[in-house]
Amino acid sequence: MTSTILFLTVGSCLLVVLFLFLHASSPSSKINGRSQAQEVLNTLQAELLPNWFVDRLFSKEDREFASSQEAPGILQLFDSERKSVALSWLRQTRDYVAQLMDFHVRLSRQRPDLSPATEVKLTFEYVQFQLLCKVLAAMIRMLGPVRVRAVAEHAADMATHLGEVSEKALASLDEVVPVKVAPN
Amino acid sequence: MAAEVLEACEDLNNRTLVSLPGYFGRLIYLASMRDYNTGQYYHEGLANRFSEVVAAEALTRCHREAFQLLVQKPLAGVVDELERYMASTPAEADHLLDTWERLQPYRVAVPAQSSPVLAEFFTSNVKLALSMLKHRRSKKSQRQQPSSPQQSLVPRP
């Protein structure tokens, strides 16, 4: 019981620290106006690879094909190649979400209707995503990409969801009020 | 401009790309239309029919499409496409496989705006396809050789 309370307290403190850190971090660039904000978001979203890529990269069918070749070393080569690309994909997806969160924080500063509950929920989802990425990276290294396809799909879905949250936040902004996010 | 680019793409497809063997043939051809120093695409015939800007945009788009189609293929499909490309070139298959493995010219075939992960996935698939084809060819040549020295020593009538 004591350990649960301790765990929850430490967890909550970490969330608050992360929330404050995200809100205090200086933005890398200035966004002037909604159209520019939309442009930044579009550029960011273009970096996220589509679902078909996750299907291909973590495909069981490809591994079966490599295995059917009955050539010495081919399956090992396949596993090592897929592992390397899967880790690169994971890195890119994690960077995408980190940039997205930075964008969201800059955008949130201009919102008069900012809901702390929504922001905390988002921060919690972000932490969850980061943890998932760490677990997934370890799983890819240990088990290989094919066996962790479901987890990878979940991570891709979470990244898409976090992108949608930023899109919704942008859509809720009043067109008349210019979005000006000045650096700290 | 957009309509013109579409028309140029169609023209390029109907006149040139349709006659090229498979996706690899198209990809290599389209990549070769790009200046290595500037990254700009140039096709004289297309530029004469449309304009240099429209031709360059059409080539960029077709190159991206050809790459996308190849990357979306399962590994078995990539191997088939590479085999098809090999059969279409005058170069000897073993020589081509060795050269591609050593120099990795397929890396240059990736469009400039591609995501680094997609580019990595493509080169990884080609690397795997090359290994598989090399293995198949060595297996085939082993089968073609006489199975035992005794057979080859049988006196001819």
Interface residues (C-beta under 8 A of the other chain):
Chain A: E47 L49 W52 F53 R56 L57 S59 E61 D62 F65 A66 Q69 A71 G73 I74 L77 F78 E81 R82 S84 V85 S88 W89 Q92
Chain B: V71 Q72 P74 L75 A76 S115 P116 V117 L118 E120 F121 S124 K127 L128 S131 M132 H135 R136 K139
